[in-house]
Amino acid sequence: MPGNNGPQTGELTLRTFAMPSDANAAGDIFGGWVMSQMDMAAGMRAAERARGRVATVAVKEMAFAKPVKVGDTLCVYTEVVKVGRTSITLKVDAWARRYLTDIIEKVTYADFVMVALDGEGRPTPIPEE
Ligand SMILES: CC(=O)SCCNC(=O)CCNC(=O)[C@H](O)C(C)(C)COP(=O)(O)OP(=O)(O)OC[C@H]1O[C@@H](n2cnc3c(N)ncnc32)[C@H](O)[C@@H]1OP(=O)(O)O
């Protein structure tokens, strides 16, 4: 995959440690944990842009390019690529800073579509910036 070793694009939205409780017996971090961190980062960034509640409506073409290992720092970068009437599409890239090194590699990427919701959980227009 091109661009696996940088530079990162977008905004650094979330950083966290990959812990043993997030891994299988081989020390590989579960893909679901990585997806969950990416979902949280997309939710944070979209809620800031929508200035309100959002929900994930679709995740497109998620690819796991490299494994995340116990001790890596997961760094999730987000970029708003499209704002629709009620939806926001974000490019979300997860990078792993390898344990106790300066090596950083892109491990997972996907496009997330988030929808702005009103108090009743119905789609609501995204406000102007
Ligand atoms: C915090 C969380 O993440 S919550 C956990 C996971 N998410 C959820 O539980 C959400 C469950 N889904 C839902 O409740 C509903 O699908 C809702 C409320 C999000 C959207 O309801 P819908 O009836 O699909 O709304 P609607 O058809 O008006 O679409 C809303 C927007 O989403 C877009 N959209 C809907 N489905 C998709 C899809 N599969 N792919 C891409 N965009 C989509 C629409 O194009 C529209 O965008 P626009 O207004 O910018 O043109």
The ligand as a MOL file (V3000), in Angstrom:
LIG
                    3D

  0  0  0     0  0            999 V3000
M  V30 BEGIN CTAB
M  V30 COUNTS 51 53 0 0 0
M  V30 BEGIN ATOM
M  V30 1 C -22.6930 6.6480 18.2530 0
M  V30 2 C -22.9160 5.6410 17.1810 0
M  V30 3 O -22.1050 5.4050 16.3710 0
M  V30 4 S -24.3540 4.7880 17.1310 0
M  V30 5 C -23.9710 3.1190 16.6980 0
M  V30 6 C -24.0060 2.7600 15.2830 0
M  V30 7 N -24.9650 3.4820 14.5060 0
M  V30 8 C -26.3030 3.3210 14.6150 0
M  V30 9 O -26.8300 2.6280 15.4680 0
M  V30 10 C -27.1430 4.0630 13.6030 0
M  V30 11 C -28.3300 3.2020 13.1540 0
M  V30 12 N -28.9640 3.8260 12.0090 0
M  V30 13 C -29.9500 4.7240 12.1310 0
M  V30 14 O -30.4650 4.9960 13.2160 0
M  V30 15 C -30.4300 5.3930 10.8800 0
M  V30 16 O -29.8670 4.7130 9.7480 0
M  V30 17 C -30.0160 6.9050 10.8160 0
M  V30 18 C -30.8950 7.6910 11.7800 0
M  V30 19 C -28.5440 7.1130 11.1760 0
M  V30 20 C -30.1980 7.4230 9.3820 0
M  V30 21 O -31.5080 7.1290 9.0290 0
M  V30 22 P -31.9130 7.0360 7.4760 0
M  V30 23 O -33.3550 6.7360 7.4330 0
M  V30 24 O -30.9280 6.1670 6.7600 0
M  V30 25 O -31.7030 8.5450 7.0410 0
M  V30 26 P -31.5980 9.1180 5.5860 0
M  V30 27 O -31.9970 8.1220 4.5340 0
M  V30 28 O -32.2900 10.4460 5.6600 0
M  V30 29 O -30.0240 9.3470 5.3880 0
M  V30 30 C -29.3410 10.2910 6.1730 0
M  V30 31 C -28.0030 10.5710 5.5320 0
M  V30 32 O -27.2020 9.3970 5.6210 0
M  V30 33 C -26.7610 8.9990 4.3240 0
M  V30 34 N -26.7480 7.5450 4.3070 0
M  V30 35 C -27.7090 6.7060 4.7470 0
M  V30 36 N -27.3250 5.4180 4.5790 0
M  V30 37 C -26.0890 5.4560 4.0210 0
M  V30 38 C -25.1590 4.4790 3.6000 0
M  V30 39 N -25.4260 3.1680 3.7180 0
M  V30 40 N -23.9930 4.8750 3.0640 0
M  V30 41 C -23.7010 6.1870 2.9410 0
M  V30 42 N -24.5450 7.1970 3.3280 0
M  V30 43 C -25.7190 6.8220 3.8570 0
M  V30 44 C -27.7870 9.5680 3.3710 0
M  V30 45 O -27.2450 9.7250 2.0710 0
M  V30 46 C -28.0940 10.9020 4.0380 0
M  V30 47 O -27.0460 11.8270 3.7750 0
M  V30 48 P -27.3170 13.3610 3.2990 0
M  V30 49 O -28.4420 13.9040 4.1500 0
M  V30 50 O -26.0380 14.0860 3.5780 0
M  V30 51 O -27.6610 13.3020 1.8590 0
M  V30 END ATOM
M  V30 BEGIN BOND
M  V30 1 1 1 2
M  V30 2 2 2 3
M  V30 3 1 2 4
M  V30 4 1 4 5
M  V30 5 1 5 6
M  V30 6 1 6 7
M  V30 7 1 7 8
M  V30 8 2 8 9
M  V30 9 1 8 10
M  V30 10 1 10 11
M  V30 11 1 11 12
M  V30 12 1 12 13
M  V30 13 2 13 14
M  V30 14 1 13 15
M  V30 15 1 15 16
M  V30 16 1 15 17
M  V30 17 1 17 18
M  V30 18 1 17 19
M  V30 19 1 17 20
M  V30 20 1 20 21
M  V30 21 1 21 22
M  V30 22 2 22 23
M  V30 23 1 22 24
M  V30 24 1 22 25
M  V30 25 1 25 26
M  V30 26 2 26 27
M  V30 27 1 26 28
M  V30 28 1 26 29
M  V30 29 1 29 30
M  V30 30 1 30 31
M  V30 31 1 31 32
M  V30 32 1 31 46
M  V30 33 1 32 33
M  V30 34 1 33 34
M  V30 35 1 33 44
M  V30 36 1 34 35
M  V30 37 1 34 43
M  V30 38 2 35 36
M  V30 39 1 36 37
M  V30 40 1 37 38
M  V30 41 2 37 43
M  V30 42 1 38 39
M  V30 43 2 38 40
M  V30 44 1 40 41
M  V30 45 2 41 42
M  V30 46 1 42 43
M  V30 47 1 44 45
M  V30 48 1 44 46
M  V30 49 1 46 47
M  V30 50 1 47 48
M  V30 51 2 48 49
M  V30 52 1 48 50
M  V30 53 1 48 51
M  V30 END BOND
M  V30 END CTAB
M  END
